[in-house]
Amino acid sequence: MATFNVPFVPVNSTSWGPPPPDDTTSRFSSLPYAPFGRSDRMGRCADFTTAAFARTGDATSGFRNQFSNKKGQNANMEFQYKVDSEEAKEFQLVDSSKLASGGAQGSRRFVPQAKRRQNAQRLRQLNARRKGDDTYSNQLAQHQRTRNAGRGGAAGRGGRGGGRGGGPWRDRIDRQASVSVRPDWRRVEEIDLSKLSKGTSPLSGLADNSPPKKVEDLAWCGFLDQYNDQYDKVNTRTATQLKRVETKEFYPVTTTDDPVIEKLAIEGKGNVFATDAILAHLMTCPRSVYPWDIVVQKLPTGALFFDKRDASQFDYLTVHETSNTPPAPVNERDITPENENELLMNTPERLSLEATMINQNFTQQILRSTKYRTKFDLPNPFWDEEDNDGMEPASVGYRYRKFDLGDGIELVARTELHGLAKKKGSTVVTATTTIGKKKKKQEENPLEVPEGDQYMTAYALNEYDPSYAVNAPPARPGTTINWREKIDNQAGAVLASELKNNSFKLAKWTAQSLLAGASQMKIGFVSRINPKNAYDHVILATQTYRPMDFATQITLNQGTMWGIMRLFIKLLEDQPEGKYVIMRDPNRAIVRIYGVPLSTFEESDEEGEGSDDDEEEKE
């Protein structure tokens, strides 16, 4: 049977508790007591860089002075290492760093006058830079105080302002989805755009990056006017005012409403139908930031029609979508009749409408008169001569093309061209690179028609300065570029800034030009006459690029473009007939495909028709 032995317990005959330390009966009488705290930090066991070592020669003195107990600094002296004073005197620290020349103990050298002037100029630059940073810091602090005052506290209730992407330069904007997901929608697939662009997505195996095997023109409609070469000579000194084109009609018609595509589908010319805007949007969607959605209808025959919603913002251009300081919406409570125009002028919606109108006016203003017009075999399929009301269609040539993507996929697309450029009259800006003394051979566009006139597309970039927005943070020095100062001599710097702030828009324009087989792409740089006036603009410059070279310059890979399009087609080919929605997450780089009922997005049209019928009955 196990027994329990009582351990030795010293007896205190004089008082309660354990006996005094000097009692010989205590087992711990000779053990020193070391007070400690769990919050004490661990320091260096030996530090040869502190000033204490330079004075005393003790490498542990700095550690003892910094991390000793404040209540009793000498309480733990029993545990500390005793350095022999004689040994410390013989110890020498070896320093392998190079001695600074021209020191106080060295020989004095004569400083030339040019060197003194250079040093003085450097000091003036540093002082000027420091002064500018102080001004910027004061502006930033004032802006932060203004923001915090509206939140009711010094730091607000959103936690710390720092952290990943924090601060005023990357204010998080929680955007809403372009269309609300309903309970009866069925999720088909989810695609991570960041992984898809890098080729690490599980669905990358479905993305075949090979170019189309064959490209064929099916029909030509509309007409094209000749480009006016005088706009190539425009600069800031001879800026041209942008005119409003009020007699031109534009037709952003979706796929299923196009009578030519309907005829080609009946004839069996293809099994996938879309417009160049929709195709370019999907091909370059990894660069997008704002939410969007595209409707796809699959017929019993297996044909796919890529459409856009009638009430969507698909046809409106974005401004500074990929910028670090994108336009922010305005709180409705801050809007009053007096400041409504000033507050709403730089909101995303107003900027989008302004950019769209600038682009339309620019594409028609840079063309010559109707005397130099080239008409195609078929007229504009969307213009009604009887119901024109003094309007005429804009100079747009509709080129219906068929792309053989292999695996039985025949894609029919309606592409747009905006004008005809002279083959020898325009100076085309190339993007060739040189390696040593040899020039890299320019790539040829497989979609470009070599013979005949040079077809062109035209687009316009508009200048936007975030610092003019209401409640905008002060601009960090060097982050904004004034077009009027840089566009003449440093056009590349302006373009590089736009590639950063509008990467998705430029990639989409380039993809549309490649699909249409354009030989040239004209990009106009348009700015406001007054930053606080969103209605009057001037053309500062017009640059010409070859779409193939420009795609290389902005790192837009055509193989990746076609691979992404093949991925969407193959994912929808495996689904049953019906209606589907491809939509981007509003706050994450994720695209989801939903299966929706056939009556989705048709309720508003039916309600509108019903209201019209009711009004006719009342009359």
Secondary structure per residue as TSV (DSSP state, phi and psi in degrees):
chain	resnum	aa	ss	phi	psi
A	1	M	-	360.0	134.5
A	2	A	-	-71.4	143.7
A	3	T	-	-118.6	157.2
A	4	F	-	-111.2	121.6
A	5	N	-	-98.3	125.7
A	6	V	-	-72.3	125.0
A	7	P	-	-68.2	167.0
A	8	F	-	-70.7	126.2
A	9	V	-	-126.2	115.8
A	10	P	-	-66.3	144.8
A	11	V	-	-100.2	131.8
A	12	N	-	-107.9	107.7
A	13	S	S	-87.1	-8.3
A	14	T	S	-102.2	-27.5
A	15	S	S	-156.6	-179.7
A	16	W	S	-78.4	158.1
A	17	G	S	88.7	-176.4
A	18	P	S	-69.1	160.2
A	19	P	-	-70.8	166.2
A	20	P	-	-62.7	158.0
A	21	P	T	-62.8	-27.5
A	22	D	T	-80.3	-0.5
A	23	D	-	-71.4	132.0
A	24	T	T	-71.4	-15.1
A	25	T	T	-79.1	-11.8
A	26	S	-	-80.4	135.4
A	27	R	T	-77.4	-19.5
A	28	F	T	-112.9	28.2
A	29	S	T	-67.9	-33.6
A	30	S	T	-95.7	4.4
A	31	L	-	-89.7	119.1
A	32	P	-	-71.7	148.7
A	33	Y	-	-92.2	132.8
A	34	A	-	-118.9	102.7
A	35	P	-	-68.4	142.7
A	36	F	-	-150.5	167.0
A	37	G	-	-134.0	144.4
A	38	R	T	-68.9	-20.4
A	39	S	T	-89.1	1.8
A	40	D	-	-66.9	138.1
A	41	R	-	-86.8	148.6
A	42	M	-	-89.2	127.4
A	43	G	-	-110.3	-160.7
A	44	R	-	-84.6	141.2
A	45	C	S	-74.9	-26.3
A	46	A	-	-151.2	129.1
A	47	D	-	-130.2	110.6
A	48	F	S	-92.4	3.2
A	49	T	S	-102.9	-8.2
A	50	T	S	-80.1	161.5
A	51	A	H	-71.1	-24.7
A	52	A	H	-64.0	-36.4
A	53	F	H	-68.2	-35.2
A	54	A	H	-65.9	-30.6
A	55	R	H	-85.4	-43.1
A	56	T	H	-106.0	-20.0
A	57	G	-	76.8	12.3
A	58	D	-	-105.7	116.6
A	59	A	T	-72.1	-17.0
A	60	T	T	-101.2	-0.8
A	61	S	H	-69.6	-36.7
A	62	G	H	-64.1	-38.5
A	63	F	H	-66.0	-41.3
A	64	R	H	-66.9	-39.6
A	65	N	H	-72.3	-31.6
A	66	Q	H	-84.1	-36.5
A	67	F	H	-116.4	16.6
A	68	S	S	-77.0	161.1
A	69	N	-	-69.8	130.9
A	70	K	S	-70.7	-29.9
A	71	K	S	-74.3	-39.7
A	72	G	-	-140.7	90.3
A	73	Q	T	-67.7	-26.4
A	74	N	T	-103.1	19.0
A	75	A	T	-73.1	-27.2
A	76	N	T	-109.2	27.5
A	77	M	G	-64.7	-23.4
A	78	E	G	-65.0	-29.5
A	79	F	G	-91.1	-6.5
A	80	Q	S	-87.0	148.7
A	81	Y	-	-75.1	131.6
A	82	K	-	-93.1	115.7
A	83	V	-	-87.7	129.2
A	84	D	-	-70.3	124.9
A	85	S	H	-63.7	-36.4
A	86	E	H	-68.0	-40.0
A	87	E	H	-67.5	-36.6
A	88	A	H	-66.0	-31.6
A	89	K	H	-67.3	-33.2
A	90	E	H	-82.0	-14.0
A	91	F	-	-76.3	135.2
A	92	Q	-	-132.6	133.4
A	93	L	-	-88.1	127.3
A	94	V	-	-85.7	122.3
A	95	D	-	-108.2	116.3
A	96	S	-	-92.8	-1.7
A	97	S	S	-74.4	152.4
A	98	K	-	-77.5	141.8
A	99	L	-	-73.5	140.8
A	100	A	-	-72.5	129.3
A	101	S	T	-75.1	149.5
A	102	G	T	76.3	30.2
A	103	G	-	-75.8	-173.5
A	104	A	S	-68.9	-32.7
A	105	Q	S	-88.9	-10.9
A	106	G	S	-84.9	179.8
A	107	S	-	-77.8	138.1
A	108	R	-	-78.6	133.5
A	109	R	-	-109.2	154.3
A	110	F	-	-83.9	123.7
A	111	V	-	-90.0	121.0
A	112	P	-	-61.7	161.4
A	113	Q	H	-67.4	-36.2
A	114	A	H	-64.1	-37.5
A	115	K	H	-66.4	-38.8
A	116	R	H	-65.7	-40.4
A	117	R	H	-63.8	-38.7
A	118	Q	H	-64.2	-42.5
A	119	N	H	-65.2	-40.2
A	120	A	H	-64.1	-40.5
A	121	Q	H	-65.1	-38.3
A	122	R	H	-64.9	-39.5
A	123	L	H	-65.5	-39.6
A	124	R	H	-63.8	-39.8
A	125	Q	H	-64.6	-41.1
A	126	L	H	-64.7	-41.1
A	127	N	H	-65.9	-40.9
A	128	A	H	-65.0	-39.9
A	129	R	H	-66.0	-40.4
A	130	R	H	-64.7	-37.9
A	131	K	H	-65.4	-40.8
A	132	G	H	-64.8	-39.0
A	133	D	H	-65.8	-36.5
A	134	D	H	-65.3	-41.3
A	135	T	H	-62.7	-43.4
A	136	Y	H	-63.4	-40.9
A	137	S	H	-64.4	-39.6
A	138	N	H	-65.1	-41.3
A	139	Q	H	-64.3	-41.2
A	140	L	H	-64.8	-41.9
A	141	A	H	-64.1	-40.0
A	142	Q	H	-63.7	-42.3
A	143	H	H	-63.6	-39.7
A	144	Q	H	-67.1	-38.3
A	145	R	H	-64.6	-37.5
A	146	T	H	-64.9	-41.4
A	147	R	H	-66.4	-42.4
A	148	N	H	-70.2	-31.1
A	149	A	H	-63.3	-35.9
A	150	G	H	-72.9	-18.5
A	151	R	H	-91.0	-10.1
A	152	G	T	81.7	44.1
A	153	G	S	169.6	166.3
A	154	A	S	-70.6	-34.9
A	155	A	S	-119.2	2.0
A	156	G	-	72.9	-169.7
A	157	R	S	-115.4	16.7
A	158	G	S	-100.3	18.6
A	159	G	-	81.9	-161.5
A	160	R	-	-71.5	149.0
A	161	G	S	-78.6	-18.8
A	162	G	-	-84.4	-149.7
A	163	G	S	93.9	-173.5
A	164	R	T	-70.0	121.0
A	165	G	T	69.3	9.3
A	166	G	-	-77.9	-174.7
A	167	G	S	86.7	173.2
A	168	P	G	-71.8	-12.3
A	169	W	G	-82.5	-17.3
A	170	R	G	-138.3	52.2
A	171	D	-	-59.5	129.5
A	172	R	-	-74.9	129.2
A	173	I	-	-115.0	113.0
A	174	D	-	-81.9	102.1
A	175	R	-	-86.7	157.1
A	176	Q	-	-96.6	151.2
A	177	A	-	-65.1	150.2
A	178	S	S	-66.8	-24.9
A	179	V	S	-148.0	141.6
A	180	S	-	-77.5	135.8
A	181	V	-	-80.6	125.5
A	182	R	-	-94.6	158.7
A	183	P	T	-62.7	-27.7
A	184	D	T	-87.4	9.1
A	185	W	-	-84.5	142.5
A	186	R	E	-111.7	123.4
A	187	R	E	-76.2	128.6
A	188	V	E	-99.0	-47.3
A	189	E	E	-155.8	154.8
A	190	E	E	-129.3	129.5
A	191	I	E	-121.9	126.3
A	192	D	E	-87.5	113.7
A	193	L	H	-68.2	-35.9
A	194	S	H	-64.7	-41.3
A	195	K	H	-71.9	-32.6
A	196	L	H	-67.1	-40.9
A	197	S	H	-69.0	-28.0
A	198	K	H	-88.4	-9.1
A	199	G	T	81.4	14.4
A	200	T	-	-101.7	4.6
A	201	S	S	-74.8	146.4
A	202	P	G	-60.5	-20.5
A	203	L	G	-91.8	4.7
A	204	S	G	-64.8	-22.8
A	205	G	G	-65.7	-24.9
A	206	L	G	-81.9	-13.0
A	207	A	-	-91.2	99.5
A	208	D	-	-86.4	116.6
A	209	N	-	-90.0	13.9
A	210	S	-	-76.8	148.5
A	211	P	-	-70.6	167.4
A	212	P	-	-60.1	142.3
A	213	K	S	-72.0	-30.8
A	214	K	E	-153.4	141.8
A	215	V	E	-125.4	130.4
A	216	E	E	-136.3	136.7
A	217	D	E	-87.0	129.2
A	218	L	E	-101.6	-36.6
A	219	A	E	-160.0	153.2
A	220	W	E	-125.6	130.2
A	221	C	E	-134.4	155.1
A	222	G	E	87.3	-154.4
A	223	F	E	-152.2	165.3
A	224	L	E	-134.9	138.6
A	225	D	-	-98.7	162.1
A	226	Q	B	-79.9	143.7
A	227	Y	B	-76.2	140.9
A	228	N	-	-89.0	112.0
A	229	D	G	-67.0	-14.1
A	230	Q	G	-65.1	-22.8
A	231	Y	G	-75.4	-13.8
A	232	D	G	-72.2	-18.8
A	233	K	G	-97.9	2.8
A	234	V	-	-71.1	136.9
A	235	N	-	-141.4	-173.0
A	236	T	S	-66.9	-28.3
A	237	R	T	-77.8	-28.1
A	238	T	T	-119.1	43.7
A	239	A	-	-63.0	141.2
A	240	T	E	-107.3	133.0
A	241	Q	E	-70.9	137.9
A	242	L	-	-79.2	123.7
A	243	K	-	-94.8	152.0
A	244	R	-	-88.0	124.1
A	245	V	-	-93.6	101.2
A	246	E	-	-100.9	-4.9
A	247	T	S	-108.1	6.5
A	248	K	E	-104.3	143.1
A	249	E	E	-114.4	129.1
A	250	F	-	-107.3	146.1
A	251	Y	-	-128.7	87.3
A	252	P	-	-83.8	70.0
A	253	V	-	-83.7	139.1
A	254	T	-	-77.3	178.9
A	255	T	S	-68.5	-49.4
A	256	T	T	-71.8	-16.0
A	257	D	T	-93.0	2.6
A	258	D	-	-86.2	117.9
A	259	P	H	-67.8	-29.8
A	260	V	H	-69.7	-42.6
A	261	I	H	-64.9	-36.9
A	262	E	H	-62.1	-41.2
A	263	K	H	-66.6	-41.3
A	264	L	H	-66.2	-33.6
A	265	A	H	-69.0	-39.0
A	266	I	H	-65.1	-36.0
A	267	E	T	-76.9	-6.1
A	268	G	T	74.6	34.0
A	269	K	-	-75.3	-17.7
A	270	G	-	-165.6	176.5
A	271	N	S	-124.5	-0.7
A	272	V	E	-133.7	128.8
A	273	F	E	-130.0	139.0
A	274	A	E	-165.9	172.7
A	275	T	E	-101.7	163.5
A	276	D	H	-65.6	-31.3
A	277	A	H	-66.0	-41.5
A	278	I	H	-70.0	-42.8
A	279	L	H	-62.4	-46.9
A	280	A	H	-63.6	-34.5
A	281	H	H	-64.0	-45.2
A	282	L	H	-71.0	-37.6
A	283	M	H	-66.0	-31.6
A	284	T	T	-110.1	16.9
A	285	C	G	-62.2	-24.4
A	286	P	G	-59.9	-19.2
A	287	R	G	-90.2	-5.8
A	288	S	-	-75.8	154.5
A	289	V	-	-124.1	-41.7
A	290	Y	S	-75.1	153.2
A	291	P	-	-71.9	150.6
A	292	W	-	-154.9	168.3
A	293	D	E	-150.9	148.6
A	294	I	E	-135.0	136.0
A	295	V	E	-98.6	135.0
A	296	V	E	-123.2	131.1
A	297	Q	E	-115.6	128.3
A	298	K	E	-110.4	121.0
A	299	L	-	-84.5	165.9
A	300	P	T	-58.9	-26.6
A	301	T	T	-76.4	-6.6
A	302	G	-	93.2	-0.9
A	303	A	-	-72.2	142.2
A	304	L	E	-112.6	132.5
A	305	F	E	-120.5	116.4
A	306	F	E	-92.1	118.5
A	307	D	E	-123.4	171.6
A	308	K	-	-121.7	152.6
A	309	R	-	-72.9	149.5
A	310	D	T	-67.4	-35.4
A	311	A	T	-95.7	13.4
A	312	S	S	-85.5	167.2
A	313	Q	S	-97.4	28.2
A	314	F	T	-64.3	-38.2
A	315	D	T	-84.2	-3.4
A	316	Y	S	-90.6	137.2
A	317	L	-	-78.0	147.9
A	318	T	-	-96.0	161.0
A	319	V	S	-129.1	124.4
A	320	H	S	54.4	43.8
A	321	E	T	-67.9	-39.9
A	322	T	T	-100.9	19.4
A	323	S	S	-81.9	159.5
A	324	N	S	-72.5	-20.7
A	325	T	S	-124.5	71.8
A	326	P	-	-69.4	157.2
A	327	P	-	-59.9	138.7
A	328	A	-	-109.8	145.2
A	329	P	-	-69.4	161.7
A	330	V	-	-104.3	141.3
A	331	N	-	-69.0	129.9
A	332	E	G	-63.3	-26.5
A	333	R	G	-70.0	-19.9
A	334	D	G	-87.7	-5.4
A	335	I	-	-86.9	129.8
A	336	T	-	-129.5	162.2
A	337	P	T	-59.3	-26.6
A	338	E	T	-76.7	-39.1
A	339	N	T	-109.3	15.9
A	340	E	H	-62.5	-46.5
A	341	N	H	-65.6	-40.6
A	342	E	H	-69.0	-37.6
A	343	L	H	-73.5	-41.0
A	344	L	H	-86.0	-8.1
A	345	M	T	-64.5	-34.8
A	346	N	T	-111.1	26.1
A	347	T	S	-80.7	158.6
A	348	P	H	-56.5	-37.0
A	349	E	H	-69.5	-45.9
A	350	R	H	-67.6	-39.9
A	351	L	H	-64.0	-37.1
A	352	S	H	-64.8	-43.0
A	353	L	H	-65.7	-40.3
A	354	E	H	-63.6	-44.1
A	355	A	H	-64.7	-37.5
A	356	T	H	-66.5	-42.9
A	357	M	H	-66.7	-39.0
A	358	I	H	-62.2	-42.6
A	359	N	H	-64.3	-42.9
A	360	Q	H	-66.2	-43.8
A	361	N	H	-66.4	-37.9
A	362	F	H	-66.4	-42.0
A	363	T	H	-63.0	-25.1
A	364	Q	H	-96.2	-27.4
A	365	Q	H	-73.3	-30.7
A	366	I	T	-80.0	2.3
A	367	L	B	-98.1	156.9
A	368	R	-	-84.5	-178.5
A	369	S	-	-69.9	174.5
A	370	T	G	-68.3	-10.8
A	371	K	G	-64.8	-25.0
A	372	Y	G	-105.4	34.7
A	373	R	-	-89.1	143.0
A	374	T	E	-117.7	118.2
A	375	K	E	-98.2	146.9
A	376	F	-	-98.1	-178.0
A	377	D	S	-63.9	-41.1
A	378	L	B	-110.9	145.5
A	379	P	-	-73.9	176.6
A	380	N	-	-60.9	119.9
A	381	P	T	-72.4	-9.0
A	382	F	T	-109.6	-1.1
A	383	W	-	-97.5	131.5
A	384	D	-	-107.3	115.4
A	385	E	S	-65.7	-31.8
A	386	E	T	-74.3	-32.0
A	387	D	T	-114.5	59.0
A	388	N	-	-97.7	-30.2
A	389	D	T	55.5	43.3
A	390	G	T	76.6	7.6
A	391	M	-	-99.3	160.1
A	392	E	E	-136.0	152.8
A	393	P	E	-68.1	150.1
A	394	A	-	-70.2	159.7
A	395	S	S	-72.5	92.3
A	396	V	-	-139.4	130.5
A	397	G	E	-105.5	122.3
A	398	Y	E	-93.8	117.9
A	399	R	E	-112.5	108.7
A	400	Y	E	-89.1	119.0
A	401	R	E	-124.2	152.3
A	402	K	E	-119.3	125.0
A	403	F	E	-113.7	121.4
A	404	D	E	-90.1	106.3
A	405	L	E	-93.5	2.0
A	406	G	E	81.8	170.3
A	407	D	T	56.3	29.6
A	408	G	T	78.2	11.0
A	409	I	E	-95.3	116.5
A	410	E	E	-119.7	107.8
A	411	L	E	-96.8	124.7
A	412	V	E	-110.1	125.0
A	413	A	E	-131.6	144.6
A	414	R	E	-95.9	113.6
A	415	T	E	-107.7	160.8
A	416	E	E	-123.8	137.7
A	417	L	E	-120.4	147.8
A	418	H	-	-112.4	-7.7
A	419	G	E	177.1	177.3
A	420	L	E	-117.1	130.0
A	421	A	E	-111.5	145.8
A	422	K	-	-66.9	144.6
A	423	K	T	-73.3	-29.3
A	424	K	T	-116.5	-2.8
A	425	G	T	-91.8	-12.9
A	426	S	S	-112.6	142.1
A	427	T	-	-92.4	115.8
A	428	V	-	-95.4	128.8
A	429	V	B	-81.0	120.6
A	430	T	-	-100.5	167.0
A	431	A	-	-124.3	40.6
A	432	T	-	-74.5	151.4
A	433	T	-	-120.6	151.8
A	434	T	E	-114.9	138.3
A	435	I	E	-121.2	105.8
A	436	G	T	69.2	-121.5
A	437	K	T	-105.9	-3.8
A	438	K	E	-99.2	135.2
A	439	K	E	-88.0	140.3
A	440	K	-	-71.1	132.6
A	441	K	-	-66.8	133.5
A	442	Q	-	-71.5	140.1
A	443	E	-	-79.3	148.4
A	444	E	-	-100.5	140.7
A	445	N	-	-79.2	116.4
A	446	P	T	-67.0	-16.5
A	447	L	T	-93.3	-2.8
A	448	E	-	-89.6	136.0
A	449	V	-	-86.4	116.2
A	450	P	-	-70.4	-36.7
A	451	E	S	-90.0	164.2
A	452	G	S	88.0	-169.4
A	453	D	S	-69.3	162.2
A	454	Q	E	-92.3	113.2
A	455	Y	E	-80.6	147.9
A	456	M	E	-135.9	155.0
A	457	T	E	-116.1	155.5
A	458	A	E	-136.1	136.2
A	459	Y	E	-143.3	162.7
A	460	A	E	-132.3	132.7
A	461	L	E	-100.2	135.6
A	462	N	E	-111.7	140.1
A	463	E	-	-75.2	134.8
A	464	Y	-	-136.8	125.5
A	465	D	-	-108.1	111.8
A	466	P	G	-62.7	-20.6
A	467	S	G	-69.3	-18.0
A	468	Y	G	-86.0	-6.1
A	469	A	S	-71.4	149.8
A	470	V	T	-69.0	135.9
A	471	N	T	61.1	25.1
A	472	A	-	-80.9	145.5
A	473	P	-	-68.0	153.4
A	474	P	-	-63.0	143.8
A	475	A	-	-71.8	132.4
A	476	R	-	-68.8	138.1
A	477	P	T	-57.3	129.4
A	478	G	T	89.9	-1.8
A	479	T	S	-91.2	-25.2
A	480	T	-	-106.7	144.8
A	481	I	-	-119.0	127.6
A	482	N	-	-84.3	116.6
A	483	W	H	-62.9	-37.7
A	484	R	H	-65.5	-22.0
A	485	E	H	-92.5	-24.5
A	486	K	H	-113.2	-21.9
A	487	I	T	-66.6	-29.7
A	488	D	T	-77.4	-44.2
A	489	N	T	-103.7	-23.7
A	490	Q	-	-131.6	60.0
A	491	A	H	-64.9	-29.5
A	492	G	H	-65.4	-35.4
A	493	A	H	-66.8	-39.0
A	494	V	H	-65.1	-44.1
A	495	L	H	-64.9	-38.9
A	496	A	H	-63.4	-38.2
A	497	S	H	-65.2	-40.2
A	498	E	H	-69.7	-32.5
A	499	L	H	-64.4	-30.1
A	500	K	H	-77.8	-40.9
A	501	N	H	-88.3	-25.5
A	502	N	S	-132.3	49.1
A	503	S	H	-63.0	-42.6
A	504	F	H	-67.5	-41.8
A	505	K	H	-65.4	-43.5
A	506	L	H	-67.6	-38.3
A	507	A	H	-65.2	-36.9
A	508	K	H	-67.8	-41.8
A	509	W	H	-62.6	-40.6
A	510	T	H	-65.1	-41.3
A	511	A	H	-64.5	-39.3
A	512	Q	H	-64.2	-39.5
A	513	S	H	-66.4	-37.6
A	514	L	H	-68.0	-40.4
A	515	L	H	-65.8	-36.4
A	516	A	H	-79.1	-8.8
A	517	G	T	71.6	32.5
A	518	A	-	-75.4	141.0
A	519	S	S	-84.8	-26.1
A	520	Q	E	-135.1	152.1
A	521	M	E	-130.6	115.3
A	522	K	E	-92.3	129.0
A	523	I	E	-122.3	120.8
A	524	G	E	-99.4	145.7
A	525	F	E	-109.7	109.5
A	526	V	E	-115.1	138.4
A	527	S	E	-134.2	157.2
A	528	R	E	-72.4	143.7
A	529	I	S	-65.8	-41.6
A	530	N	S	-127.4	130.4
A	531	P	T	-58.2	-22.0
A	532	K	T	-99.6	13.8
A	533	N	-	-124.9	111.9
A	534	A	S	-94.2	13.9
A	535	Y	S	-116.8	-19.6
A	536	D	-	-115.7	129.9
A	537	H	E	-137.5	162.5
A	538	V	E	-131.6	150.2
A	539	I	E	-91.7	117.5
A	540	L	E	-90.6	-30.2
A	541	A	E	-168.1	162.0
A	542	T	E	-137.9	122.2
A	543	Q	E	-111.3	146.9
A	544	T	E	-116.1	133.1
A	545	Y	E	-133.7	151.1
A	546	R	-	-85.6	129.0
A	547	P	H	-55.3	-39.7
A	548	M	H	-64.6	-45.4
A	549	D	H	-67.8	-38.4
A	550	F	H	-67.6	-35.5
A	551	A	H	-62.7	-39.9
A	552	T	H	-65.5	-37.0
A	553	Q	H	-67.1	-35.6
A	554	I	T	-97.0	14.4
A	555	T	T	56.0	45.4
A	556	L	-	-102.3	110.6
A	557	N	-	-89.6	122.4
A	558	Q	H	-67.3	-33.3
A	559	G	H	-62.3	-41.0
A	560	T	H	-65.4	-37.3
A	561	M	H	-58.6	-51.0
A	562	W	H	-69.5	-31.5
A	563	G	H	-64.1	-41.3
A	564	I	H	-65.1	-40.2
A	565	M	H	-66.7	-41.5
A	566	R	H	-61.9	-35.3
A	567	L	H	-62.0	-47.8
A	568	F	H	-63.6	-39.6
A	569	I	H	-65.3	-44.2
A	570	K	H	-69.5	-33.6
A	571	L	H	-65.9	-36.2
A	572	L	H	-83.0	-23.3
A	573	E	H	-65.5	-30.8
A	574	D	T	-79.9	-5.2
A	575	Q	S	-95.0	156.8
A	576	P	-	-71.5	170.3
A	577	E	S	-64.9	150.5
A	578	G	E	151.0	-161.0
A	579	K	E	-115.9	141.2
A	580	Y	E	-136.0	156.1
A	581	V	E	-127.2	126.2
A	582	I	E	-103.4	117.8
A	583	M	E	-137.1	146.2
A	584	R	E	-93.6	140.6
A	585	D	-	-63.7	138.8
A	586	P	S	-68.4	-24.4
A	587	N	S	-126.6	0.8
A	588	R	S	-134.6	153.1
A	589	A	S	-81.7	65.1
A	590	I	E	-134.4	135.1
A	591	V	E	-112.9	131.1
A	592	R	E	-118.5	145.4
A	593	I	E	-112.5	125.5
A	594	Y	E	-117.6	143.8
A	595	G	E	-93.8	123.2
A	596	V	E	-121.6	159.3
A	597	P	-	-63.0	157.7
A	598	L	T	-66.1	-25.6
A	599	S	T	-85.9	4.0
A	600	T	T	-67.6	138.7
A	601	F	T	68.9	10.6
A	602	E	-	-109.6	-3.3
A	603	E	H	-68.8	-40.1
A	604	S	H	-64.9	-37.5
A	605	D	H	-65.7	-42.1
A	606	E	H	-65.3	-39.2
A	607	E	H	-64.9	-39.7
A	608	G	H	-64.0	-41.5
A	609	E	H	-65.8	-38.3
A	610	G	H	-65.0	-39.9
A	611	S	H	-65.8	-37.4
A	612	D	H	-65.1	-40.2
A	613	D	H	-64.5	-38.6
A	614	D	H	-64.6	-39.4
A	615	E	H	-66.2	-37.4
A	616	E	H	-65.4	-38.7
A	617	E	H	-65.9	-37.7
A	618	K	H	-65.3	-38.5
A	619	E	-	-66.8	360.0
